[in-house]
Amino acid sequence: HGKSLGSGKNKDWSRVKFGAGRYRLFFRYSEKEKVIILGWMNDENTLRTYGKKTDAYTVFSKMLKRGHPPADWESLTQETEENH
């Protein structure tokens, strides 16, 4: 799987890099439930650019602080099921 987003409350989120290292796909998974939930993928407006407000990690961190996607697994799976 991809690398974790560090320690703290975002440690359950992982990411994979692609597209010359400028794109990120953030996801969570449960080995127990055998489920992968895609949280967010950046686009050309949020390329990986260190120190910028539009950097993929900065944007995704702000999304997590606002509660979307949800931090806890139960709320995340519930929201995913409601939207699909």
N, C-alpha and C positions, 0 to 999 in steps of 0.2 A: 504494500500500500504506500501511499505518499507520505511525506513528512508531516509531522504534527505542527500546529501553530504555536508551539512553545508550551509553557507551563500556565498555571492559572485556569480560569474558567473556559478558555478557548482551546485547551489542550486536546479536547475530543475531536476537534476539527482537523482534517488533514488536507493536503493540497498536492496536486501534480502540476508539473511545468511542461509546457509545450510551446510550439511556435517561436523558435529561436529564443526561448527563455523569457519572453515578454508576456505570455498568457498563463493564467492560473485557473484551475478548476478546484473549488473548495467542496469538500464532502465529509460526511460522517458515515460510519458503518457500524454494524453490530454483527460480530462473529456468531453470537448466540442465536440471533434471529435470522442470520444470513441475508441481511438487508444493507444496501448502500443507498444513501440519500444524497442527491446532488444539491448543494446549497446555493452556489453561485459561480458563474464563470465570467471573467472580465471580457471586455470588448476593446475595440480600437480607441475608445475614449478613456479607458482605464488601464492602459498598458503598464507593465512593471517598470516604474521609473523612480528610483530611490529619492526620497525626500520630497516628492511632489504630493499635493493634496489629492491628485487623481490616481496615485499609485494603487495598484490592485489590493495590496494588504491594508492600506489606509482606508480605502473605500469599504472593504469587507469588515474591518474592525468596527467602523462606524455603524454598519448595518447590524452587527451583533450587539453593540451597545444599545441600539434602538429596539432590540428584541425581534428583529426579523433577519434571518431565520431564528426561531426560538432556541434558547440555550439548552433546555432539557430534552432528553430523547423522547419522552412521552408526548410532549407538545409538538415536537418536530414531526413525529410520525403522524399524529392526528392532523396537523395542518397539511401535510403531504397527501394524506388520504382524502381530505376535503377538497383539495385543489385538482385532483386527478381522478 
